[in-house]
Amino acid sequence: MTSTASSWYQACSKHSPNHHTNTRLITNMPIRHCVGTPPNMNAPWYFAGANQASLLGDNVHSVPGFSDAQHDVLLAMVAWVENGTAPAHIIGTKYENETFHDTVARQRPLCMYPQQAKYSGKGDVNEAASWECTDLY
């Protein structure tokens, strides 16, 4: 996350103490401008963000295999606006093959600032359920 994004969020906190009721900032440290991650990390990066679908193919919408508010940031916003269900996190997905996206390599929660994903110490590190969103500070 850039210092600009965290500075913006902190300024919101100062000027509007209840901003968390209508503001979320998703943190995903290894992501590169919503597109991919360094090859040595292969971190989960796909969450149906703007311009992501076209990178996986012409026929992709939502998150292949996971068309729901837990995995798709747009569906999470719809659920928040229409049902009042604010997202606690979005699950990012990394596929074994970014062309076929039929097998998931790993998933991880993309936490809302000021939290970050931390391995719980239990379970498969490649499964989102093995991670928790914990406070950065």
Secondary structure as the mmCIF struct_conf table of DSSP 4:
data_model
#
loop_
_struct_conf.conf_type_id
_struct_conf.id
_struct_conf.beg_label_comp_id
_struct_conf.beg_label_asym_id
_struct_conf.beg_label_seq_id
_struct_conf.end_label_comp_id
_struct_conf.end_label_asym_id
_struct_conf.end_label_seq_id
HELX_RH_AL_P HELX_RH_AL_P1 SER A 3 HIS A 15
TURN_TY1_P TURN_TY1_P1 PRO A 17 ASN A 18
HELX_RH_3T_P HELX_RH_3T_P1 HIS A 19 THR A 21
TURN_TY1_P TURN_TY1_P2 ASN A 22 ASN A 22
STRN STRN1 ILE A 26 ILE A 26
TURN_TY1_P TURN_TY1_P3 MET A 29 PRO A 30
BEND BEND1 ARG A 32 ARG A 32
TURN_TY1_P TURN_TY1_P4 HIS A 33 CYS A 34
BEND BEND2 VAL A 35 VAL A 35
TURN_TY1_P TURN_TY1_P5 PRO A 39 MET A 41
STRN STRN2 TYR A 46 TYR A 46
BEND BEND3 PHE A 47 PHE A 47
TURN_TY1_P TURN_TY1_P6 ALA A 50 GLN A 52
HELX_RH_AL_P HELX_RH_AL_P2 ALA A 53 LEU A 56
TURN_TY1_P TURN_TY1_P7 ASP A 58 ASN A 59
BEND BEND4 SER A 62 VAL A 63
TURN_TY1_P TURN_TY1_P8 PRO A 64 GLY A 65
BEND BEND5 ASP A 68 ASP A 68
TURN_TY1_P TURN_TY1_P9 ALA A 69 HIS A 71
HELX_RH_AL_P HELX_RH_AL_P3 VAL A 73 ASN A 83
BEND BEND6 ALA A 88 ALA A 88
STRN STRN3 HIS A 89 TYR A 95
BEND BEND7 GLU A 96 ASN A 97
TURN_TY1_P TURN_TY1_P10 GLU A 98 PHE A 100
BEND BEND8 THR A 103 THR A 103
STRN STRN4 VAL A 104 CYS A 111
STRN STRN5 MET A 112 MET A 112
TURN_TY1_P TURN_TY1_P11 TYR A 113 PRO A 114
STRN STRN6 GLN A 115 TYR A 119
BEND BEND9 GLY A 121 GLY A 123
TURN_TY1_P TURN_TY1_P12 VAL A 125 ASN A 126
BEND BEND10 GLU A 127 GLU A 127
HELX_RH_3T_P HELX_RH_3T_P2 ALA A 128 SER A 130
STRN STRN7 TRP A 131 ASP A 135
#
